[in-house]
Every structure is written in structure tokens, then in C-alpha cells.
Amino acid sequence: MTCCGEKREQLRTQTLHQRANESNAVNGRVVFEYTGGASAVVKGAVTGRGYAFLGYGSRVAVDARDAASLAGLPYLQRVLR
């Protein structure tokens, strides 16, 4: 059984990581870079919006609400500023 101090530290660490991720979102947008071969259009899970990546290295600013669903795709990498 863990003590409350360890739980408090875990919560603090999670909060700091969450704030860091939120600070990377500019105006509610998060930038992703495409590392696949051909072009691709992906759909955000929350907004339903389509995002077009036009070849290797293309970057697109996506709605921050869709970032989690796009981050799970193997050919998209979140760009940290």
C-alpha cells in the first residue's frame, strides 16, 4: 500500500505533464508532421474534420481536441515547438 505522499507526488507529476502538453498547443492547434510515403487524409476522432497531409514531411496544424487520436497513427509525429 502506498502512502498519501506518493499519491500526491504522482498526481503532481501527471499535472505537470498535462500542462506541458497543453502549452505545446498554440491557439487550440497542434502541429503534426507526416512521415509516410504518399499523401494521406486522416479524420479527427473528436471533431470529425479531415486533415490532408501532402507527402513526406508535410506539416498540418490540427485541432487540439483531435491530437490524441492522430498521435496514435504510426506515420504522424507531433511537432514540439
Secondary structure, DSSP 8 states (H G I E B T S, - for coil): ---HHHHHHHHHHHHHHHHHHHHT-BTTEEEEEE-SSS-EEEE-TTT--EEEE-STT-EEEEEGGGHHHHHTSTTEEE---
